[in-house]
Amino acid sequence: MTARLGAAVFLRQSALERRDGHDVLAGYRDPLLIVCGANDRITPLAVSEEMHAMVPHSQLVVVPDCGHLAPMEKPEEVSAAMRGWLLQA
C-alpha cells in the first residue's frame, strides 16, 4: 500500500493523533482475540501483550515471521486463529 499510495500518505497516516484506549480495554470484560505479527514494528508485540494483560478474557496469538498486516501477510494463520477462537467462544 505504501508503494501504491506513496511515502507521504504513509507518513501522514502514521502521524495521526490517536485516542488512548486504555480506559476502554481496562473495562472490557467480554472475550477478545488479539492477533499480532511477531515482527510488527508499527504496533510492537509489547503493545499487544499490554492489551492482553488488561483484558481478563483475552487470548493473544502471535503470528511468527509476520509484520503489521497479519491478515494480508499470513491469511491462513490469522484465519486459523480466528476459527479456533470462535469455536471456544
Biopython code that builds the backbone (N, CA, C, O; Angstrom):
import numpy as np
from Bio.PDB.StructureBuilder import StructureBuilder

atoms = [
    (1, "MET", "N", (0.827, -1.185, 0.000)),
    (1, "MET", "CA", (0.000, 0.000, 0.000)),
    (1, "MET", "C", (0.870, 1.247, 0.000)),
    (1, "MET", "O", (0.547, 2.234, -0.661)),
    (2, "THR", "N", (1.969, 1.205, 0.738)),
    (2, "THR", "CA", (2.862, 2.363, 0.765)),
    (2, "THR", "C", (3.404, 2.645, -0.626)),
    (2, "THR", "O", (3.467, 3.801, -1.045)),
    (3, "ALA", "N", (3.798, 1.597, -1.346)),
    (3, "ALA", "CA", (4.324, 1.780, -2.698)),
    (3, "ALA", "C", (3.259, 2.376, -3.622)),
    (3, "ALA", "O", (3.556, 3.225, -4.463)),
    (4, "ARG", "N", (2.022, 1.924, -3.454)),
    (4, "ARG", "CA", (0.937, 2.401, -4.328)),
    (4, "ARG", "C", (0.519, 3.820, -3.989)),
    (4, "ARG", "O", (0.300, 4.630, -4.891)),
    (5, "LEU", "N", (0.402, 4.140, -2.699)),
    (5, "LEU", "CA", (-0.087, 5.448, -2.272)),
    (5, "LEU", "C", (1.020, 6.477, -2.065)),
    (5, "LEU", "O", (0.774, 7.683, -2.094)),
    (6, "GLY", "N", (2.233, 5.991, -1.858)),
    (6, "GLY", "CA", (3.355, 6.905, -1.682)),
    (6, "GLY", "C", (3.725, 7.095, -0.225)),
    (6, "GLY", "O", (2.903, 6.932, 0.678)),
    (7, "ALA", "N", (4.982, 7.444, -0.023)),
    (7, "ALA", "CA", (5.526, 7.611, 1.323)),
    (7, "ALA", "C", (4.836, 8.728, 2.090)),
    (7, "ALA", "O", (4.660, 8.622, 3.304)),
    (8, "ALA", "N", (4.439, 9.806, 1.398)),
    (8, "ALA", "CA", (3.803, 10.942, 2.085)),
    (8, "ALA", "C", (2.499, 10.513, 2.757)),
    (8, "ALA", "O", (2.214, 10.936, 3.878)),
    (9, "VAL", "N", (1.708, 9.679, 2.086)),
    (9, "VAL", "CA", (0.445, 9.196, 2.666)),
    (9, "VAL", "C", (0.735, 8.321, 3.880)),
    (9, "VAL", "O", (0.080, 8.458, 4.913)),
    (10, "PHE", "N", (1.704, 7.430, 3.766)),
    (10, "PHE", "CA", (2.071, 6.558, 4.881)),
    (10, "PHE", "C", (2.509, 7.394, 6.081)),
    (10, "PHE", "O", (2.062, 7.145, 7.201)),
    (11, "LEU", "N", (3.361, 8.365, 5.865)),
    (11, "LEU", "CA", (3.844, 9.207, 6.964)),
    (11, "LEU", "C", (2.718, 10.023, 7.582)),
    (11, "LEU", "O", (2.661, 10.175, 8.802)),
    (12, "ARG", "N", (1.815, 10.554, 6.744)),
    (12, "ARG", "CA", (0.678, 11.331, 7.257)),
    (12, "ARG", "C", (-0.228, 10.453, 8.120)),
    (12, "ARG", "O", (-0.654, 10.872, 9.197)),
    (13, "GLN", "N", (-0.525, 9.234, 7.651)),
    (13, "GLN", "CA", (-1.397, 8.340, 8.418)),
    (13, "GLN", "C", (-0.720, 7.890, 9.713)),
    (13, "GLN", "O", (-1.382, 7.736, 10.739)),
    (14, "SER", "N", (0.576, 7.684, 9.668)),
    (14, "SER", "CA", (1.309, 7.251, 10.856)),
    (14, "SER", "C", (1.368, 8.337, 11.914)),
    (14, "SER", "O", (1.498, 8.043, 13.102)),
    (15, "ALA", "N", (1.274, 9.587, 11.492)),
    (15, "ALA", "CA", (1.386, 10.709, 12.428)),
    (15, "ALA", "C", (0.039, 11.157, 12.998)),
    (15, "ALA", "O", (-0.013, 12.091, 13.798)),
    (16, "LEU", "N", (-1.053, 10.496, 12.593)),
    (16, "LEU", "CA", (-2.376, 10.888, 13.090)),
    (16, "LEU", "C", (-2.450, 10.750, 14.599)),
    (16, "LEU", "O", (-1.917, 9.800, 15.173)),
    (17, "GLU", "N", (-3.110, 11.700, 15.236)),
    (17, "GLU", "CA", (-3.388, 11.619, 16.675)),
    (17, "GLU", "C", (-4.379, 10.497, 16.889)),
    (17, "GLU", "O", (-5.419, 10.448, 16.233)),
    (18, "ARG", "N", (-4.069, 9.611, 17.786)),
    (18, "ARG", "CA", (-4.979, 8.505, 18.085)),
    (18, "ARG", "C", (-5.400, 8.574, 19.543)),
    (18, "ARG", "O", (-4.585, 8.823, 20.432)),
    (19, "ARG", "N", (-6.680, 8.351, 19.770)),
    (19, "ARG", "CA", (-7.211, 8.385, 21.127)),
    (19, "ARG", "C", (-6.670, 7.211, 21.929)),
    (19, "ARG", "O", (-6.609, 6.086, 21.433)),
    (20, "ASP", "N", (-6.286, 7.470, 23.141)),
    (20, "ASP", "CA", (-5.807, 6.409, 24.024)),
    (20, "ASP", "C", (-6.982, 5.526, 24.413)),
    (20, "ASP", "O", (-8.019, 6.031, 24.843)),
    (21, "GLY", "N", (-6.832, 4.209, 24.269)),
    (21, "GLY", "CA", (-7.929, 3.285, 24.548)),
    (21, "GLY", "C", (-7.740, 2.466, 25.809)),
    (21, "GLY", "O", (-8.460, 1.490, 26.023)),
    (22, "HIS", "N", (-6.774, 2.847, 26.657)),
    (22, "HIS", "CA", (-6.537, 2.075, 27.881)),
    (22, "HIS", "C", (-7.785, 1.954, 28.751)),
    (22, "HIS", "O", (-8.056, 0.888, 29.304)),
    (23, "ASP", "N", (-8.545, 3.041, 28.874)),
    (23, "ASP", "CA", (-9.737, 3.009, 29.724)),
    (23, "ASP", "C", (-10.785, 2.046, 29.170)),
    (23, "ASP", "O", (-11.468, 1.363, 29.933)),
    (24, "VAL", "N", (-10.911, 1.992, 27.854)),
    (24, "VAL", "CA", (-11.871, 1.069, 27.231)),
    (24, "VAL", "C", (-11.439, -0.374, 27.486)),
    (24, "VAL", "O", (-12.250, -1.208, 27.889)),
    (25, "LEU", "N", (-10.167, -0.664, 27.252)),
    (25, "LEU", "CA", (-9.681, -2.035, 27.464)),
    (25, "LEU", "C", (-9.765, -2.446, 28.925)),
    (25, "LEU", "O", (-10.098, -3.591, 29.231)),
    (26, "ALA", "N", (-9.466, -1.524, 29.824)),
    (26, "ALA", "CA", (-9.488, -1.848, 31.252)),
    (26, "ALA", "C", (-10.891, -2.236, 31.716)),
    (26, "ALA", "O", (-11.036, -3.010, 32.662)),
    (27, "GLY", "N", (-11.923, -1.707, 31.062)),
    (27, "GLY", "CA", (-13.290, -2.026, 31.448)),
    (27, "GLY", "C", (-13.931, -3.125, 30.625)),
    (27, "GLY", "O", (-15.073, -3.502, 30.888)),
    (28, "TYR", "N", (-13.229, -3.643, 29.645)),
    (28, "TYR", "CA", (-13.794, -4.652, 28.738)),
    (28, "TYR", "C", (-13.777, -6.024, 29.396)),
    (28, "TYR", "O", (-12.738, -6.459, 29.892)),
    (29, "ARG", "N", (-14.899, -6.702, 29.407)),
    (29, "ARG", "CA", (-14.995, -7.986, 30.099)),
    (29, "ARG", "C", (-15.452, -9.137, 29.213)),
    (29, "ARG", "O", (-15.617, -10.254, 29.701)),
    (30, "ASP", "N", (-15.656, -8.896, 27.948)),
    (30, "ASP", "CA", (-16.081, -9.962, 27.041)),
    (30, "ASP", "C", (-14.861, -10.636, 26.421)),
    (30, "ASP", "O", (-13.754, -10.102, 26.503)),
    (31, "PRO", "N", (-15.047, -11.804, 25.802)),
    (31, "PRO", "CA", (-13.925, -12.466, 25.134)),
    (31, "PRO", "C", (-13.332, -11.562, 24.051)),
    (31, "PRO", "O", (-14.049, -10.807, 23.395)),
    (32, "LEU", "N", (-12.027, -11.651, 23.879)),
    (32, "LEU", "CA", (-11.328, -10.801, 22.917)),
    (32, "LEU", "C", (-10.144, -11.559, 22.341)),
    (32, "LEU", "O", (-9.366, -12.159, 23.082)),
    (33, "LEU", "N", (-10.006, -11.532, 21.031)),
    (33, "LEU", "CA", (-8.859, -12.119, 20.365)),
    (33, "LEU", "C", (-7.940, -10.995, 19.921)),
    (33, "LEU", "O", (-8.375, -10.056, 19.256)),
    (34, "ILE", "N", (-6.678, -11.090, 20.286)),
    (34, "ILE", "CA", (-5.664, -10.122, 19.874)),
    (34, "ILE", "C", (-4.672, -10.881, 19.008)),
    (34, "ILE", "O", (-4.051, -11.842, 19.463)),
    (35, "VAL", "N", (-4.524, -10.453, 17.766)),
    (35, "VAL", "CA", (-3.582, -11.088, 16.839)),
    (35, "VAL", "C", (-2.489, -10.086, 16.517)),
    (35, "VAL", "O", (-2.764, -8.945, 16.145)),
    (36, "CYS", "N", (-1.252, -10.522, 16.665)),
    (36, "CYS", "CA", (-0.115, -9.630, 16.435)),
    (36, "CYS", "C", (0.951, -10.353, 15.635)),
    (36, "CYS", "O", (1.260, -11.513, 15.905)),
    (37, "GLY", "N", (1.510, -9.669, 14.654)),
    (37, "GLY", "CA", (2.666, -10.205, 13.940)),
    (37, "GLY", "C", (3.895, -10.092, 14.823)),
    (37, "GLY", "O", (4.124, -9.050, 15.437)),
    (38, "ALA", "N", (4.679, -11.140, 14.892)),
    (38, "ALA", "CA", (5.866, -11.148, 15.749)),
    (38, "ALA", "C", (6.853, -10.043, 15.379)),
    (38, "ALA", "O", (7.605, -9.569, 16.230)),
    (39, "ASN", "N", (6.851, -9.633, 14.108)),
    (39, "ASN", "CA", (7.793, -8.614, 13.640)),
    (39, "ASN", "C", (7.128, -7.274, 13.367)),
    (39, "ASN", "O", (7.655, -6.459, 12.611)),
    (40, "ASP", "N", (5.981, -7.045, 13.977)),
    (40, "ASP", "CA", (5.237, -5.796, 13.768)),
    (40, "ASP", "C", (6.006, -4.628, 14.386)),
    (40, "ASP", "O", (6.194, -4.580, 15.602)),
    (41, "ARG", "N", (6.449, -3.689, 13.548)),
    (41, "ARG", "CA", (7.183, -2.538, 14.057)),
    (41, "ARG", "C", (6.284, -1.326, 14.242)),
    (41, "ARG", "O", (6.711, -0.334, 14.832)),
    (42, "ILE", "N", (5.050, -1.381, 13.752)),
    (42, "ILE", "CA", (4.114, -0.267, 13.936)),
    (42, "ILE", "C", (3.373, -0.429, 15.259)),
    (42, "ILE", "O", (3.246, 0.527, 16.024)),
    (43, "THR", "N", (2.887, -1.630, 15.528)),
    (43, "THR", "CA", (2.276, -1.962, 16.803)),
    (43, "THR", "C", (3.046, -3.162, 17.359)),
    (43, "THR", "O", (2.643, -4.307, 17.151)),
    (44, "PRO", "N", (4.139, -2.906, 18.056)),
    (44, "PRO", "CA", (5.016, -3.999, 18.502)),
    (44, "PRO", "C", (4.324, -4.979, 19.442)),
    (44, "PRO", "O", (3.312, -4.667, 20.069)),
    (45, "LEU", "N", (4.899, -6.163, 19.517)),
    (45, "LEU", "CA", (4.363, -7.223, 20.367)),
    (45, "LEU", "C", (4.128, -6.740, 21.795)),
    (45, "LEU", "O", (3.145, -7.139, 22.419)),
    (46, "ALA", "N", (4.993, -5.902, 22.319)),
    (46, "ALA", "CA", (4.831, -5.395, 23.695)),
    (46, "ALA", "C", (3.496, -4.678, 23.869)),
    (46, "ALA", "O", (2.901, -4.751, 24.945)),
    (47, "VAL", "N", (3.016, -3.995, 22.848)),
    (47, "VAL", "CA", (1.716, -3.307, 22.922)),
    (47, "VAL", "C", (0.592, -4.339, 22.995)),
    (47, "VAL", "O", (-0.338, -4.190, 23.788)),
    (48, "SER", "N", (0.675, -5.378, 22.176)),
    (48, "SER", "CA", (-0.348, -6.432, 22.212)),
    (48, "SER", "C", (-0.321, -7.179, 23.537)),
    (48, "SER", "O", (-1.370, -7.551, 24.061)),
    (49, "GLU", "N", (0.867, -7.399, 24.078)),
    (49, "GLU", "CA", (0.973, -8.055, 25.386)),
    (49, "GLU", "C", (0.365, -7.188, 26.483)),
    (49, "GLU", "O", (-0.256, -7.706, 27.412)),
    (50, "GLU", "N", (0.538, -5.888, 26.382)),
    (50, "GLU", "CA", (-0.074, -4.972, 27.356)),
    (50, "GLU", "C", (-1.598, -5.024, 27.255)),
    (50, "GLU", "O", (-2.287, -5.054, 28.274)),
    (51, "MET", "N", (-2.123, -5.035, 26.031)),
    (51, "MET", "CA", (-3.570, -5.142, 25.835)),
    (51, "MET", "C", (-4.083, -6.450, 26.425)),
    (51, "MET", "O", (-5.100, -6.471, 27.118)),
    (52, "HIS", "N", (-3.387, -7.519, 26.150)),
    (52, "HIS", "CA", (-3.764, -8.852, 26.647)),
    (52, "HIS", "C", (-3.808, -8.861, 28.182)),
    (52, "HIS", "O", (-4.714, -9.448, 28.774)),
    (53, "ALA", "N", (-2.844, -8.219, 28.813)),
    (53, "ALA", "CA", (-2.796, -8.179, 30.278)),
    (53, "ALA", "C", (-3.951, -7.369, 30.865)),
    (53, "ALA", "O", (-4.361, -7.600, 32.002)),
    (54, "MET", "N", (-4.470, -6.427, 30.091)),
    (54, "MET", "CA", (-5.553, -5.564, 30.588)),
    (54, "MET", "C", (-6.934, -6.200, 30.489)),
    (54, "MET", "O", (-7.851, -5.803, 31.208)),
    (55, "VAL", "N", (-7.089, -7.175, 29.611)),
    (55, "VAL", "CA", (-8.414, -7.765, 29.358)),
    (55, "VAL", "C", (-8.406, -9.211, 29.857)),
    (55, "VAL", "O", (-7.754, -10.069, 29.262)),
    (56, "PRO", "N", (-9.123, -9.482, 30.941)),
    (56, "PRO", "CA", (-9.069, -10.805, 31.576)),
    (56, "PRO", "C", (-9.439, -11.969, 30.658)),
    (56, "PRO", "O", (-8.859, -13.048, 30.778)),
    (57, "HIS", "N", (-10.377, -11.776, 29.757)),
    (57, "HIS", "CA", (-10.854, -12.882, 28.922)),
    (57, "HIS", "C", (-10.293, -12.799, 27.498)),
    (57, "HIS", "O", (-10.951, -13.197, 26.537)),
    (58, "SER", "N", (-9.081, -12.282, 27.381)),
    (58, "SER", "CA", (-8.487, -12.165, 26.047)),
    (58, "SER", "C", (-7.557, -13.332, 25.759)),
    (58, "SER", "O", (-7.049, -13.998, 26.661)),
    (59, "GLN", "N", (-7.359, -13.548, 24.482)),
    (59, "GLN", "CA", (-6.405, -14.543, 24.006)),
    (59, "GLN", "C", (-5.467, -13.825, 23.050)),
    (59, "GLN", "O", (-5.923, -13.129, 22.143)),
    (60, "LEU", "N", (-4.166, -13.983, 23.238)),
    (60, "LEU", "CA", (-3.164, -13.368, 22.374)),
    (60, "LEU", "C", (-2.567, -14.433, 21.466)),
    (60, "LEU", "O", (-2.087, -15.466, 21.931)),
    (61, "VAL", "N", (-2.604, -14.169, 20.171)),
    (61, "VAL", "CA", (-1.980, -15.046, 19.183)),
    (61, "VAL", "C", (-0.891, -14.238, 18.488)),
    (61, "VAL", "O", (-1.161, -13.183, 17.913)),
    (62, "VAL", "N", (0.333, -14.734, 18.544)),
    (62, "VAL", "CA", (1.464, -14.082, 17.886)),
    (62, "VAL", "C", (1.789, -14.881, 16.625)),
    (62, "VAL", "O", (2.085, -16.074, 16.693)),
    (63, "VAL", "N", (1.730, -14.218, 15.492)),
    (63, "VAL", "CA", (1.969, -14.869, 14.213)),
    (63, "VAL", "C", (3.462, -14.724, 13.871)),
    (63, "VAL", "O", (3.943, -13.608, 13.679)),
    (64, "PRO", "N", (4.189, -15.838, 13.794)),
    (64, "PRO", "CA", (5.627, -15.770, 13.511)),
    (64, "PRO", "C", (5.918, -15.253, 12.096)),
    (64, "PRO", "O", (5.101, -15.400, 11.187)),
    (65, "ASP", "N", (7.082, -14.653, 11.936)),
    (65, "ASP", "CA", (7.536, -14.174, 10.618)),
    (65, "ASP", "C", (6.487, -13.297, 9.944)),
    (65, "ASP", "O", (6.209, -13.448, 8.755)),
    (66, "CYS", "N", (5.910, -12.382, 10.715)),
    (66, "CYS", "CA", (4.810, -11.561, 10.230)),
    (66, "CYS", "C", (4.962, -10.147, 10.769)),
    (66, "CYS", "O", (5.401, -9.950, 11.902)),
    (67, "GLY", "N", (4.599, -9.168, 9.954)),
    (67, "GLY", "CA", (4.657, -7.771, 10.358)),
    (67, "GLY", "C", (3.300, -7.233, 10.767)),
    (67, "GLY", "O", (2.505, -7.937, 11.389)),
    (68, "HIS", "N", (3.036, -5.977, 10.415)),
    (68, "HIS", "CA", (1.853, -5.256, 10.876)),
    (68, "HIS", "C", (0.557, -5.707, 10.183)),
    (68, "HIS", "O", (-0.517, -5.612, 10.777)),
    (69, "LEU", "N", (0.641, -6.183, 8.974)),
    (69, "LEU", "CA", (-0.573, -6.514, 8.221)),
    (69, "LEU", "C", (-0.814, -8.024, 8.201)),
    (69, "LEU", "O", (-0.844, -8.650, 7.141)),
    (70, "ALA", "N", (-0.984, -8.584, 9.381)),
    (70, "ALA", "CA", (-1.106, -10.035, 9.529)),
    (70, "ALA", "C", (-2.158, -10.661, 8.610)),
    (70, "ALA", "O", (-1.869, -11.693, 8.005)),
    (71, "PRO", "N", (-3.359, -10.099, 8.472)),
    (71, "PRO", "CA", (-4.348, -10.747, 7.600)),
    (71, "PRO", "C", (-3.898, -10.820, 6.139)),
    (71, "PRO", "O", (-4.297, -11.729, 5.412)),
    (72, "MET", "N", (-3.068, -9.865, 5.707)),
    (72, "MET", "CA", (-2.586, -9.874, 4.323)),
    (72, "MET", "C", (-1.313, -10.717, 4.181)),
    (72, "MET", "O", (-1.103, -11.371, 3.159)),
    (73, "GLU", "N", (-0.470, -10.693, 5.215)),
    (73, "GLU", "CA", (0.800, -11.400, 5.156)),
    (73, "GLU", "C", (0.649, -12.897, 5.425)),
    (73, "GLU", "O", (1.297, -13.720, 4.777)),
    (74, "LYS", "N", (-0.200, -13.237, 6.374)),
    (74, "LYS", "CA", (-0.367, -14.633, 6.795)),
    (74, "LYS", "C", (-1.856, -14.953, 6.952)),
    (74, "LYS", "O", (-2.310, -15.248, 8.057)),
    (75, "PRO", "N", (-2.618, -14.897, 5.855)),
    (75, "PRO", "CA", (-4.073, -15.084, 5.971)),
    (75, "PRO", "C", (-4.487, -16.432, 6.549)),
    (75, "PRO", "O", (-5.464, -16.514, 7.293)),
    (76, "GLU", "N", (-3.756, -17.484, 6.214)),
    (76, "GLU", "CA", (-4.127, -18.807, 6.723)),
    (76, "GLU", "C", (-3.974, -18.870, 8.240)),
    (76, "GLU", "O", (-4.837, -19.404, 8.936)),
    (77, "GLU", "N", (-2.873, -18.322, 8.745)),
    (77, "GLU", "CA", (-2.619, -18.346, 10.184)),
    (77, "GLU", "C", (-3.632, -17.490, 10.944)),
    (77, "GLU", "O", (-4.106, -17.875, 12.013)),
    (78, "VAL", "N", (-3.957, -16.323, 10.379)),
    (78, "VAL", "CA", (-4.947, -15.447, 11.027)),
    (78, "VAL", "C", (-6.323, -16.100, 11.006)),
    (78, "VAL", "O", (-7.037, -16.067, 12.008)),
    (79, "SER", "N", (-6.700, -16.690, 9.883)),
    (79, "SER", "CA", (-7.994, -17.382, 9.792)),
    (79, "SER", "C", (-8.071, -18.542, 10.773)),
    (79, "SER", "O", (-9.106, -18.753, 11.406)),
    (80, "ALA", "N", (-6.988, -19.294, 10.903)),
    (80, "ALA", "CA", (-6.968, -20.417, 11.847)),
    (80, "ALA", "C", (-7.117, -19.917, 13.281)),
    (80, "ALA", "O", (-7.826, -20.526, 14.081)),
    (81, "ALA", "N", (-6.452, -18.811, 13.605)),
    (81, "ALA", "CA", (-6.573, -18.239, 14.949)),
    (81, "ALA", "C", (-7.999, -17.793, 15.219)),
    (81, "ALA", "O", (-8.525, -18.010, 16.310)),
    (82, "MET", "N", (-8.624, -17.172, 14.232)),
    (82, "MET", "CA", (-9.999, -16.697, 14.408)),
    (82, "MET", "C", (-10.973, -17.876, 14.538)),
    (82, "MET", "O", (-11.870, -17.861, 15.380)),
    (83, "ARG", "N", (-10.781, -18.893, 13.693)),
    (83, "ARG", "CA", (-11.670, -20.083, 13.779)),
    (83, "ARG", "C", (-11.541, -20.743, 15.149)),
    (83, "ARG", "O", (-12.541, -21.081, 15.782)),
    (84, "GLY", "N", (-10.306, -20.922, 15.595)),
    (84, "GLY", "CA", (-10.083, -21.538, 16.906)),
    (84, "GLY", "C", (-10.701, -20.734, 18.021)),
    (84, "GLY", "O", (-11.304, -21.292, 18.938)),
    (85, "TRP", "N", (-10.553, -19.415, 17.949)),
    (85, "TRP", "CA", (-11.108, -18.543, 18.985)),
    (85, "TRP", "C", (-12.637, -18.575, 18.950)),
    (85, "TRP", "O", (-13.273, -18.626, 20.002)),
    (86, "LEU", "N", (-13.227, -18.545, 17.769)),
    (86, "LEU", "CA", (-14.682, -18.562, 17.667)),
    (86, "LEU", "C", (-15.266, -19.880, 18.163)),
    (86, "LEU", "O", (-16.351, -19.898, 18.744)),
    (87, "LEU", "N", (-14.565, -20.966, 17.943)),
    (87, "LEU", "CA", (-15.053, -22.267, 18.430)),
    (87, "LEU", "C", (-14.998, -22.359, 19.952)),
    (87, "LEU", "O", (-15.762, -23.111, 20.557)),
    (88, "GLN", "N", (-14.095, -21.595, 20.575)),
    (88, "GLN", "CA", (-14.007, -21.577, 22.039)),
    (88, "GLN", "C", (-15.081, -20.689, 22.653)),
    (88, "GLN", "O", (-15.557, -20.953, 23.757)),
    (89, "ALA", "N", (-15.459, -19.638, 21.934)),
    (89, "ALA", "CA", (-16.383, -18.625, 22.482)),
    (89, "ALA", "C", (-17.782, -19.159, 22.658)),
    (89, "ALA", "O", (-18.668, -18.432, 23.107)),
]
sb = StructureBuilder()
sb.init_structure("model")
sb.init_model(0)
sb.init_chain("A")
sb.init_seg("    ")
for serial, (resi, resn, name, xyz) in enumerate(atoms, 1):
    if name == "N":
        sb.init_residue(resn, " ", resi, " ")
    sb.init_atom(name, np.array(xyz, "f"), 0.0, 1.0, " ", f" {name:<3s}", serial, name[0])
structure = sb.get_structure()
